[in-house]
Amino acid sequence: MQVVNYSHARNNLKSIIDNVCDNNEEVIITTKNDKSVIILSMDEYNRTHAEIKKSVQKSL
């Protein structure tokens, strides 16, 4: 998992997105005030979301 600061992400957004989608590698973007986000591919998001839904349904 790659970690980059906001300025780097802003200046390199296309290459970051390409890397995330092509390599299924998440990227964390940090800011000076500790507001971080994570970028992940839509495929990874959908897989994770489906797993969470299955877990919730099993616990009901």
mmCIF file as Biopython writes it, N, C-alpha, C and O atoms, coordinates in Angstrom:
data_model
#
loop_
_atom_site.group_PDB
_atom_site.id
_atom_site.type_symbol
_atom_site.label_atom_id
_atom_site.label_alt_id
_atom_site.label_comp_id
_atom_site.label_asym_id
_atom_site.label_entity_id
_atom_site.label_seq_id
_atom_site.pdbx_PDB_ins_code
_atom_site.Cartn_x
_atom_site.Cartn_y
_atom_site.Cartn_z
_atom_site.occupancy
_atom_site.B_iso_or_equiv
_atom_site.auth_seq_id
_atom_site.auth_asym_id
_atom_site.pdbx_PDB_model_num
ATOM 1   N N  . MET A ? 1  ? 0.851   -1.173  0.000   1.0 0.0 1  A 1 
ATOM 2   C CA . MET A ? 1  ? 0.000   0.000   0.000   1.0 0.0 1  A 1 
ATOM 3   C C  . MET A ? 1  ? 0.895   1.234   0.000   1.0 0.0 1  A 1 
ATOM 4   O O  . MET A ? 1  ? 1.799   1.368   0.825   1.0 0.0 1  A 1 
ATOM 5   N N  . GLN A ? 2  ? 0.628   2.114   -0.926  1.0 0.0 2  A 1 
ATOM 6   C CA . GLN A ? 2  ? 1.412   3.337   -1.063  1.0 0.0 2  A 1 
ATOM 7   C C  . GLN A ? 2  ? 0.764   4.461   -0.251  1.0 0.0 2  A 1 
ATOM 8   O O  . GLN A ? 2  ? -0.462  4.548   -0.175  1.0 0.0 2  A 1 
ATOM 9   N N  . VAL A ? 3  ? 1.583   5.312   0.349   1.0 0.0 3  A 1 
ATOM 10  C CA . VAL A ? 3  ? 1.106   6.478   1.090   1.0 0.0 3  A 1 
ATOM 11  C C  . VAL A ? 3  ? 1.748   7.707   0.463   1.0 0.0 3  A 1 
ATOM 12  O O  . VAL A ? 3  ? 2.970   7.783   0.331   1.0 0.0 3  A 1 
ATOM 13  N N  . VAL A ? 4  ? 0.906   8.677   0.074   1.0 0.0 4  A 1 
ATOM 14  C CA . VAL A ? 4  ? 1.406   9.916   -0.529  1.0 0.0 4  A 1 
ATOM 15  C C  . VAL A ? 4  ? 0.717   11.098  0.129   1.0 0.0 4  A 1 
ATOM 16  O O  . VAL A ? 4  ? -0.374  10.966  0.682   1.0 0.0 4  A 1 
ATOM 17  N N  . ASN A ? 5  ? 1.361   12.247  0.063   1.0 0.0 5  A 1 
ATOM 18  C CA . ASN A ? 5  ? 0.713   13.438  0.608   1.0 0.0 5  A 1 
ATOM 19  C C  . ASN A ? 5  ? -0.192  14.068  -0.450  1.0 0.0 5  A 1 
ATOM 20  O O  . ASN A ? 5  ? -0.136  13.721  -1.630  1.0 0.0 5  A 1 
ATOM 21  N N  . TYR A ? 6  ? -1.017  14.992  0.001   1.0 0.0 6  A 1 
ATOM 22  C CA . TYR A ? 6  ? -2.023  15.615  -0.852  1.0 0.0 6  A 1 
ATOM 23  C C  . TYR A ? 6  ? -1.404  16.290  -2.073  1.0 0.0 6  A 1 
ATOM 24  O O  . TYR A ? 6  ? -1.920  16.149  -3.181  1.0 0.0 6  A 1 
ATOM 25  N N  . SER A ? 7  ? -0.319  17.011  -1.887  1.0 0.0 7  A 1 
ATOM 26  C CA . SER A ? 7  ? 0.317   17.719  -3.002  1.0 0.0 7  A 1 
ATOM 27  C C  . SER A ? 7  ? 0.798   16.746  -4.070  1.0 0.0 7  A 1 
ATOM 28  O O  . SER A ? 7  ? 0.604   16.978  -5.263  1.0 0.0 7  A 1 
ATOM 29  N N  . HIS A ? 8  ? 1.427   15.656  -3.636  1.0 0.0 8  A 1 
ATOM 30  C CA . HIS A ? 8  ? 1.888   14.644  -4.594  1.0 0.0 8  A 1 
ATOM 31  C C  . HIS A ? 8  ? 0.696   14.033  -5.328  1.0 0.0 8  A 1 
ATOM 32  O O  . HIS A ? 8  ? 0.747   13.843  -6.543  1.0 0.0 8  A 1 
ATOM 33  N N  . ALA A ? 9  ? -0.363  13.729  -4.604  1.0 0.0 9  A 1 
ATOM 34  C CA . ALA A ? 9  ? -1.550  13.137  -5.225  1.0 0.0 9  A 1 
ATOM 35  C C  . ALA A ? 9  ? -2.167  14.088  -6.244  1.0 0.0 9  A 1 
ATOM 36  O O  . ALA A ? 9  ? -2.539  13.668  -7.339  1.0 0.0 9  A 1 
ATOM 37  N N  . ARG A ? 10 ? -2.274  15.336  -5.898  1.0 0.0 10 A 1 
ATOM 38  C CA . ARG A ? 10 ? -2.845  16.332  -6.807  1.0 0.0 10 A 1 
ATOM 39  C C  . ARG A ? 10 ? -2.015  16.426  -8.089  1.0 0.0 10 A 1 
ATOM 40  O O  . ARG A ? 10 ? -2.569  16.512  -9.185  1.0 0.0 10 A 1 
ATOM 41  N N  . ASN A ? 11 ? -0.704  16.410  -7.952  1.0 0.0 11 A 1 
ATOM 42  C CA . ASN A ? 11 ? 0.174   16.555  -9.112  1.0 0.0 11 A 1 
ATOM 43  C C  . ASN A ? 11 ? 0.317   15.282  -9.937  1.0 0.0 11 A 1 
ATOM 44  O O  . ASN A ? 11 ? 0.776   15.331  -11.078 1.0 0.0 11 A 1 
ATOM 45  N N  . ASN A ? 12 ? -0.071  14.149  -9.372  1.0 0.0 12 A 1 
ATOM 46  C CA . ASN A ? 12 ? 0.132   12.854  -10.041 1.0 0.0 12 A 1 
ATOM 47  C C  . ASN A ? 12 ? -1.131  12.006  -10.065 1.0 0.0 12 A 1 
ATOM 48  O O  . ASN A ? 12 ? -1.052  10.777  -10.091 1.0 0.0 12 A 1 
ATOM 49  N N  . LEU A ? 13 ? -2.286  12.644  -10.058 1.0 0.0 13 A 1 
ATOM 50  C CA . LEU A ? 13 ? -3.542  11.906  -9.898  1.0 0.0 13 A 1 
ATOM 51  C C  . LEU A ? 13 ? -3.746  10.844  -10.975 1.0 0.0 13 A 1 
ATOM 52  O O  . LEU A ? 13 ? -4.136  9.721   -10.658 1.0 0.0 13 A 1 
ATOM 53  N N  . LYS A ? 14 ? -3.492  11.172  -12.232 1.0 0.0 14 A 1 
ATOM 54  C CA . LYS A ? 14 ? -3.708  10.195  -13.296 1.0 0.0 14 A 1 
ATOM 55  C C  . LYS A ? 14 ? -2.852  8.952   -13.094 1.0 0.0 14 A 1 
ATOM 56  O O  . LYS A ? 14 ? -3.355  7.834   -13.198 1.0 0.0 14 A 1 
ATOM 57  N N  . SER A ? 15 ? -1.579  9.131   -12.809 1.0 0.0 15 A 1 
ATOM 58  C CA . SER A ? 15 ? -0.708  7.964   -12.634 1.0 0.0 15 A 1 
ATOM 59  C C  . SER A ? 15 ? -1.088  7.169   -11.386 1.0 0.0 15 A 1 
ATOM 60  O O  . SER A ? 15 ? -0.972  5.944   -11.374 1.0 0.0 15 A 1 
ATOM 61  N N  . ILE A ? 16 ? -1.534  7.849   -10.349 1.0 0.0 16 A 1 
ATOM 62  C CA . ILE A ? 16 ? -1.988  7.150   -9.142  1.0 0.0 16 A 1 
ATOM 63  C C  . ILE A ? 16 ? -3.218  6.311   -9.455  1.0 0.0 16 A 1 
ATOM 64  O O  . ILE A ? 16 ? -3.293  5.144   -9.071  1.0 0.0 16 A 1 
ATOM 65  N N  . ILE A ? 17 ? -4.181  6.904   -10.153 1.0 0.0 17 A 1 
ATOM 66  C CA . ILE A ? 17 ? -5.394  6.161   -10.515 1.0 0.0 17 A 1 
ATOM 67  C C  . ILE A ? 17 ? -5.053  4.978   -11.410 1.0 0.0 17 A 1 
ATOM 68  O O  . ILE A ? 17 ? -5.564  3.879   -11.199 1.0 0.0 17 A 1 
ATOM 69  N N  . ASP A ? 18 ? -4.198  5.187   -12.403 1.0 0.0 18 A 1 
ATOM 70  C CA . ASP A ? 18 ? -3.790  4.087   -13.285 1.0 0.0 18 A 1 
ATOM 71  C C  . ASP A ? 18 ? -3.148  2.962   -12.485 1.0 0.0 18 A 1 
ATOM 72  O O  . ASP A ? 18 ? -3.449  1.791   -12.717 1.0 0.0 18 A 1 
ATOM 73  N N  . ASN A ? 19 ? -2.271  3.298   -11.552 1.0 0.0 19 A 1 
ATOM 74  C CA . ASN A ? 19 ? -1.602  2.293   -10.736 1.0 0.0 19 A 1 
ATOM 75  C C  . ASN A ? 19 ? -2.600  1.530   -9.865  1.0 0.0 19 A 1 
ATOM 76  O O  . ASN A ? 19 ? -2.512  0.309   -9.738  1.0 0.0 19 A 1 
ATOM 77  N N  . VAL A ? 20 ? -3.531  2.240   -9.278  1.0 0.0 20 A 1 
ATOM 78  C CA . VAL A ? 20 ? -4.549  1.598   -8.436  1.0 0.0 20 A 1 
ATOM 79  C C  . VAL A ? 20 ? -5.369  0.610   -9.262  1.0 0.0 20 A 1 
ATOM 80  O O  . VAL A ? 20 ? -5.586  -0.528  -8.845  1.0 0.0 20 A 1 
ATOM 81  N N  . CYS A ? 21 ? -5.819  1.046   -10.427 1.0 0.0 21 A 1 
ATOM 82  C CA . CYS A ? 21 ? -6.673  0.188   -11.255 1.0 0.0 21 A 1 
ATOM 83  C C  . CYS A ? 21 ? -5.900  -0.969  -11.889 1.0 0.0 21 A 1 
ATOM 84  O O  . CYS A ? 21 ? -6.402  -2.091  -11.955 1.0 0.0 21 A 1 
ATOM 85  N N  . ASP A ? 22 ? -4.686  -0.697  -12.352 1.0 0.0 22 A 1 
ATOM 86  C CA . ASP A ? 22 ? -3.910  -1.725  -13.048 1.0 0.0 22 A 1 
ATOM 87  C C  . ASP A ? 22 ? -3.324  -2.767  -12.105 1.0 0.0 22 A 1 
ATOM 88  O O  . ASP A ? 22 ? -3.163  -3.926  -12.489 1.0 0.0 22 A 1 
ATOM 89  N N  . ASN A ? 23 ? -3.005  -2.374  -10.883 1.0 0.0 23 A 1 
ATOM 90  C CA . ASN A ? 23 ? -2.303  -3.268  -9.961  1.0 0.0 23 A 1 
ATOM 91  C C  . ASN A ? 23 ? -3.100  -3.623  -8.713  1.0 0.0 23 A 1 
ATOM 92  O O  . ASN A ? 23 ? -2.577  -4.283  -7.815  1.0 0.0 23 A 1 
ATOM 93  N N  . ASN A ? 24 ? -4.355  -3.198  -8.643  1.0 0.0 24 A 1 
ATOM 94  C CA . ASN A ? 24 ? -5.180  -3.435  -7.453  1.0 0.0 24 A 1 
ATOM 95  C C  . ASN A ? 24 ? -4.437  -3.049  -6.182  1.0 0.0 24 A 1 
ATOM 96  O O  . ASN A ? 24 ? -4.478  -3.770  -5.186  1.0 0.0 24 A 1 
ATOM 97  N N  . GLU A ? 25 ? -3.760  -1.912  -6.224  1.0 0.0 25 A 1 
ATOM 98  C CA . GLU A ? 25 ? -3.002  -1.433  -5.068  1.0 0.0 25 A 1 
ATOM 99  C C  . GLU A ? 25 ? -3.661  -0.177  -4.520  1.0 0.0 25 A 1 
ATOM 100 O O  . GLU A ? 25 ? -3.853  0.800   -5.244  1.0 0.0 25 A 1 
ATOM 101 N N  . GLU A ? 26 ? -4.005  -0.207  -3.246  1.0 0.0 26 A 1 
ATOM 102 C CA . GLU A ? 26 ? -4.612  0.960   -2.621  1.0 0.0 26 A 1 
ATOM 103 C C  . GLU A ? 26 ? -3.567  2.043   -2.391  1.0 0.0 26 A 1 
ATOM 104 O O  . GLU A ? 26 ? -2.382  1.755   -2.227  1.0 0.0 26 A 1 
ATOM 105 N N  . VAL A ? 27 ? -4.023  3.293   -2.380  1.0 0.0 27 A 1 
ATOM 106 C CA . VAL A ? 27 ? -3.151  4.427   -2.085  1.0 0.0 27 A 1 
ATOM 107 C C  . VAL A ? 27 ? -3.821  5.269   -1.009  1.0 0.0 27 A 1 
ATOM 108 O O  . VAL A ? 27 ? -4.990  5.633   -1.130  1.0 0.0 27 A 1 
ATOM 109 N N  . ILE A ? 28 ? -3.078  5.571   0.036   1.0 0.0 28 A 1 
ATOM 110 C CA . ILE A ? 28 ? -3.557  6.462   1.088   1.0 0.0 28 A 1 
ATOM 111 C C  . ILE A ? 28 ? -3.037  7.855   0.785   1.0 0.0 28 A 1 
ATOM 112 O O  . ILE A ? 28 ? -1.853  8.043   0.508   1.0 0.0 28 A 1 
ATOM 113 N N  . ILE A ? 29 ? -3.936  8.827   0.840   1.0 0.0 29 A 1 
ATOM 114 C CA . ILE A ? 29 ? -3.555  10.226  0.651   1.0 0.0 29 A 1 
ATOM 115 C C  . ILE A ? 29 ? -3.704  10.921  1.992   1.0 0.0 29 A 1 
ATOM 116 O O  . ILE A ? 29 ? -4.772  10.901  2.603   1.0 0.0 29 A 1 
ATOM 117 N N  . THR A ? 30 ? -2.613  11.538  2.443   1.0 0.0 30 A 1 
ATOM 118 C CA . THR A ? 30 ? -2.608  12.214  3.737   1.0 0.0 30 A 1 
ATOM 119 C C  . THR A ? 30 ? -2.612  13.727  3.553   1.0 0.0 30 A 1 
ATOM 120 O O  . THR A ? 30 ? -2.202  14.247  2.516   1.0 0.0 30 A 1 
ATOM 121 N N  . THR A ? 31 ? -3.086  14.419  4.589   1.0 0.0 31 A 1 
ATOM 122 C CA . THR A ? 31 ? -3.054  15.877  4.604   1.0 0.0 31 A 1 
ATOM 123 C C  . THR A ? 31 ? -2.367  16.331  5.885   1.0 0.0 31 A 1 
ATOM 124 O O  . THR A ? 31 ? -2.111  15.532  6.785   1.0 0.0 31 A 1 
ATOM 125 N N  . LYS A ? 32 ? -2.078  17.606  5.951   1.0 0.0 32 A 1 
ATOM 126 C CA . LYS A ? 32 ? -1.399  18.143  7.133   1.0 0.0 32 A 1 
ATOM 127 C C  . LYS A ? 32 ? -2.263  18.076  8.388   1.0 0.0 32 A 1 
ATOM 128 O O  . LYS A ? 32 ? -1.734  18.008  9.497   1.0 0.0 32 A 1 
ATOM 129 N N  . ASN A ? 33 ? -3.583  18.095  8.227   1.0 0.0 33 A 1 
ATOM 130 C CA . ASN A ? 33 ? -4.468  18.102  9.396   1.0 0.0 33 A 1 
ATOM 131 C C  . ASN A ? 33 ? -5.061  16.720  9.689   1.0 0.0 33 A 1 
ATOM 132 O O  . ASN A ? 33 ? -6.156  16.611  10.240  1.0 0.0 33 A 1 
ATOM 133 N N  . ASP A ? 34 ? -4.333  15.678  9.318   1.0 0.0 34 A 1 
ATOM 134 C CA . ASP A ? 34 ? -4.714  14.291  9.630   1.0 0.0 34 A 1 
ATOM 135 C C  . ASP A ? 34 ? -6.056  13.861  9.055   1.0 0.0 34 A 1 
ATOM 136 O O  . ASP A ? 34 ? -6.729  13.007  9.633   1.0 0.0 34 A 1 
ATOM 137 N N  . LYS A ? 35 ? -6.451  14.432  7.943   1.0 0.0 35 A 1 
ATOM 138 C CA . LYS A ? 35 ? -7.636  13.962  7.226   1.0 0.0 35 A 1 
ATOM 139 C C  . LYS A ? 35 ? -7.142  13.115  6.062   1.0 0.0 35 A 1 
ATOM 140 O O  . LYS A ? 35 ? -6.762  13.642  5.016   1.0 0.0 35 A 1 
ATOM 141 N N  . SER A ? 36 ? -7.149  11.817  6.248   1.0 0.0 36 A 1 
ATOM 142 C CA . SER A ? 36 ? -6.634  10.907  5.231   1.0 0.0 36 A 1 
ATOM 143 C C  . SER A ? 36 ? -7.778  10.226  4.507   1.0 0.0 36 A 1 
ATOM 144 O O  . SER A ? 36 ? -8.865  10.044  5.054   1.0 0.0 36 A 1 
ATOM 145 N N  . VAL A ? 37 ? -7.509  9.853   3.263   1.0 0.0 37 A 1 
ATOM 146 C CA . VAL A ? 37 ? -8.457  9.084   2.467   1.0 0.0 37 A 1 
ATOM 147 C C  . VAL A ? 37 ? -7.702  7.942   1.808   1.0 0.0 37 A 1 
ATOM 148 O O  . VAL A ? 37 ? -6.472  7.932   1.759   1.0 0.0 37 A 1 
ATOM 149 N N  . ILE A ? 38 ? -8.461  6.986   1.306   1.0 0.0 38 A 1 
ATOM 150 C CA . ILE A ? 38 ? -7.843  5.877   0.589   1.0 0.0 38 A 1 
ATOM 151 C C  . ILE A ? 38 ? -8.493  5.772   -0.785  1.0 0.0 38 A 1 
ATOM 152 O O  . ILE A ? 38 ? -9.709  5.906   -0.924  1.0 0.0 38 A 1 
ATOM 153 N N  . ILE A ? 39 ? -7.673  5.534   -1.783  1.0 0.0 39 A 1 
ATOM 154 C CA . ILE A ? 39 ? -8.172  5.304   -3.137  1.0 0.0 39 A 1 
ATOM 155 C C  . ILE A ? 39 ? -8.018  3.819   -3.417  1.0 0.0 39 A 1 
ATOM 156 O O  . ILE A ? 39 ? -6.940  3.253   -3.235  1.0 0.0 39 A 1 
ATOM 157 N N  . LEU A ? 40 ? -9.098  3.193   -3.858  1.0 0.0 40 A 1 
ATOM 158 C CA . LEU A ? 40 ? -9.037  1.809   -4.266  1.0 0.0 40 A 1 
ATOM 159 C C  . LEU A ? 40 ? -9.856  1.640   -5.527  1.0 0.0 40 A 1 
ATOM 160 O O  . LEU A ? 40 ? -10.738 2.450   -5.813  1.0 0.0 40 A 1 
ATOM 161 N N  . SER A ? 41 ? -9.572  0.602   -6.278  1.0 0.0 41 A 1 
ATOM 162 C CA . SER A ? 41 ? -10.270 0.384   -7.539  1.0 0.0 41 A 1 
ATOM 163 C C  . SER A ? 41 ? -11.739 0.062   -7.273  1.0 0.0 41 A 1 
ATOM 164 O O  . SER A ? 41 ? -12.105 -0.390  -6.188  1.0 0.0 41 A 1 
ATOM 165 N N  . MET A ? 42 ? -12.562 0.301   -8.275  1.0 0.0 42 A 1 
ATOM 166 C CA . MET A ? 42 ? -13.985 -0.013  -8.158  1.0 0.0 42 A 1 
ATOM 167 C C  . MET A ? 42 ? -14.173 -1.513  -7.954  1.0 0.0 42 A 1 
ATOM 168 O O  . MET A ? 42 ? -15.049 -1.927  -7.195  1.0 0.0 42 A 1 
ATOM 169 N N  . ASP A ? 43 ? -13.363 -2.330  -8.621  1.0 0.0 43 A 1 
ATOM 170 C CA . ASP A ? 43 ? -13.453 -3.784  -8.432  1.0 0.0 43 A 1 
ATOM 171 C C  . ASP A ? 43 ? -13.183 -4.168  -6.979  1.0 0.0 43 A 1 
ATOM 172 O O  . ASP A ? 43 ? -13.902 -4.984  -6.402  1.0 0.0 43 A 1 
ATOM 173 N N  . GLU A ? 44 ? -12.146 -3.579  -6.396  1.0 0.0 44 A 1 
ATOM 174 C CA . GLU A ? 44 ? -11.819 -3.877  -4.998  1.0 0.0 44 A 1 
ATOM 175 C C  . GLU A ? 44 ? -12.918 -3.384  -4.063  1.0 0.0 44 A 1 
ATOM 176 O O  . GLU A ? 44 ? -13.272 -4.070  -3.104  1.0 0.0 44 A 1 
ATOM 177 N N  . TYR A ? 45 ? -13.452 -2.214  -4.334  1.0 0.0 45 A 1 
ATOM 178 C CA . TYR A ? 45 ? -14.560 -1.687  -3.531  1.0 0.0 45 A 1 
ATOM 179 C C  . TYR A ? 45 ? -15.750 -2.636  -3.595  1.0 0.0 45 A 1 
ATOM 180 O O  . TYR A ? 45 ? -16.330 -2.974  -2.563  1.0 0.0 45 A 1 
ATOM 181 N N  . ASN A ? 46 ? -16.118 -3.067  -4.800  1.0 0.0 46 A 1 
ATOM 182 C CA . ASN A ? 46 ? -17.272 -3.957  -4.954  1.0 0.0 46 A 1 
ATOM 183 C C  . ASN A ? 46 ? -17.057 -5.282  -4.231  1.0 0.0 46 A 1 
ATOM 184 O O  . ASN A ? 46 ? -17.980 -5.796  -3.599  1.0 0.0 46 A 1 
ATOM 185 N N  . ARG A ? 47 ? -15.842 -5.844  -4.317  1.0 0.0 47 A 1 
ATOM 186 C CA . ARG A ? 47 ? -15.547 -7.095  -3.602  1.0 0.0 47 A 1 
ATOM 187 C C  . ARG A ? 47 ? -15.663 -6.899  -2.091  1.0 0.0 47 A 1 
ATOM 188 O O  . ARG A ? 47 ? -16.268 -7.714  -1.395  1.0 0.0 47 A 1 
ATOM 189 N N  . THR A ? 48 ? -15.087 -5.831  -1.604  1.0 0.0 48 A 1 
ATOM 190 C CA . THR A ? 48 ? -15.124 -5.551  -0.169  1.0 0.0 48 A 1 
ATOM 191 C C  . THR A ? 48 ? -16.553 -5.318  0.301   1.0 0.0 48 A 1 
ATOM 192 O O  . THR A ? 48 ? -16.960 -5.831  1.344   1.0 0.0 48 A 1 
ATOM 193 N N  . HIS A ? 49 ? -17.306 -4.552  -0.460  1.0 0.0 49 A 1 
ATOM 194 C CA . HIS A ? 49 ? -18.694 -4.260  -0.105  1.0 0.0 49 A 1 
ATOM 195 C C  . HIS A ? 49 ? -19.521 -5.550  -0.074  1.0 0.0 49 A 1 
ATOM 196 O O  . HIS A ? 49 ? -20.339 -5.740  0.826   1.0 0.0 49 A 1 
ATOM 197 N N  . ALA A ? 50 ? -19.312 -6.426  -1.044  1.0 0.0 50 A 1 
ATOM 198 C CA . ALA A ? 50 ? -20.041 -7.695  -1.080  1.0 0.0 50 A 1 
ATOM 199 C C  . ALA A ? 50 ? -19.689 -8.560  0.131   1.0 0.0 50 A 1 
ATOM 200 O O  . ALA A ? 50 ? -20.569 -9.195  0.712   1.0 0.0 50 A 1 
ATOM 201 N N  . GLU A ? 51 ? -18.416 -8.590  0.514   1.0 0.0 51 A 1 
ATOM 202 C CA . GLU A ? 51 ? -18.003 -9.365  1.687   1.0 0.0 51 A 1 
ATOM 203 C C  . GLU A ? 51 ? -18.637 -8.826  2.962   1.0 0.0 51 A 1 
ATOM 204 O O  . GLU A ? 51 ? -19.050 -9.599  3.826   1.0 0.0 51 A 1 
ATOM 205 N N  . ILE A ? 52 ? -18.713 -7.525  3.082   1.0 0.0 52 A 1 
ATOM 206 C CA . ILE A ? 52 ? -19.339 -6.917  4.260   1.0 0.0 52 A 1 
ATOM 207 C C  . ILE A ? 52 ? -20.818 -7.275  4.312   1.0 0.0 52 A 1 
ATOM 208 O O  . ILE A ? 52 ? -21.337 -7.636  5.368   1.0 0.0 52 A 1 
ATOM 209 N N  . LYS A ? 53 ? -21.496 -7.177  3.172   1.0 0.0 53 A 1 
ATOM 210 C CA . LYS A ? 53 ? -22.923 -7.524  3.136   1.0 0.0 53 A 1 
ATOM 211 C C  . LYS A ? 53 ? -23.143 -8.976  3.539   1.0 0.0 53 A 1 
ATOM 212 O O  . LYS A ? 53 ? -24.077 -9.275  4.282   1.0 0.0 53 A 1 
ATOM 213 N N  . LYS A ? 54 ? -22.290 -9.888  3.055   1.0 0.0 54 A 1 
ATOM 214 C CA . LYS A ? 54 ? -22.414 -11.299 3.424   1.0 0.0 54 A 1 
ATOM 215 C C  . LYS A ? 54 ? -22.222 -11.488 4.923   1.0 0.0 54 A 1 
ATOM 216 O O  . LYS A ? 54 ? -22.961 -12.242 5.555   1.0 0.0 54 A 1 
ATOM 217 N N  . SER A ? 55 ? -21.248 -10.816 5.485   1.0 0.0 55 A 1 
ATOM 218 C CA . SER A ? 55 ? -20.981 -10.930 6.924   1.0 0.0 55 A 1 
ATOM 219 C C  . SER A ? 55 ? -22.153 -10.423 7.747   1.0 0.0 55 A 1 
ATOM 220 O O  . SER A ? 55 ? -22.525 -11.031 8.751   1.0 0.0 55 A 1 
ATOM 221 N N  . VAL A ? 56 ? -22.730 -9.315  7.325   1.0 0.0 56 A 1 
ATOM 222 C CA . VAL A ? 56 ? -23.872 -8.749  8.043   1.0 0.0 56 A 1 
ATOM 223 C C  . VAL A ? 56 ? -25.060 -9.696  7.956   1.0 0.0 56 A 1 
ATOM 224 O O  . VAL A ? 56 ? -25.745 -9.923  8.953   1.0 0.0 56 A 1 
ATOM 225 N N  . GLN A ? 57 ? -25.310 -10.251 6.778   1.0 0.0 57 A 1 
ATOM 226 C CA . GLN A ? 57 ? -26.443 -11.161 6.609   1.0 0.0 57 A 1 
ATOM 227 C C  . GLN A ? 57 ? -26.264 -12.425 7.448   1.0 0.0 57 A 1 
ATOM 228 O O  . GLN A ? 57 ? -27.237 -12.942 7.998   1.0 0.0 57 A 1 
ATOM 229 N N  . LYS A ? 58 ? -25.039 -12.926 7.553   1.0 0.0 58 A 1 
ATOM 230 C CA . LYS A ? 58 ? -24.781 -14.118 8.361   1.0 0.0 58 A 1 
ATOM 231 C C  . LYS A ? 58 ? -25.024 -13.857 9.839   1.0 0.0 58 A 1 
ATOM 232 O O  . LYS A ? 58 ? -25.440 -14.753 10.574  1.0 0.0 58 A 1 
ATOM 233 N N  . SER A ? 59 ? -24.763 -12.629 10.273  1.0 0.0 59 A 1 
ATOM 234 C CA . SER A ? 59 ? -24.910 -12.317 11.696  1.0 0.0 59 A 1 
ATOM 235 C C  . SER A ? 59 ? -26.354 -12.033 12.088  1.0 0.0 59 A 1 
ATOM 236 O O  . SER A ? 59 ? -26.653 -11.912 13.276  1.0 0.0 59 A 1 
ATOM 237 N N  . LEU A ? 60 ? -27.247 -11.925 11.124  1.0 0.0 60 A 1 
ATOM 238 C CA . LEU A ? 60 ? -28.659 -11.650 11.446  1.0 0.0 60 A 1 
ATOM 239 C C  . LEU A ? 60 ? -29.405 -12.885 11.805  1.0 0.0 60 A 1 
ATOM 240 O O  . LEU A ? 60 ? -30.598 -12.822 12.100  1.0 0.0 60 A 1 
#
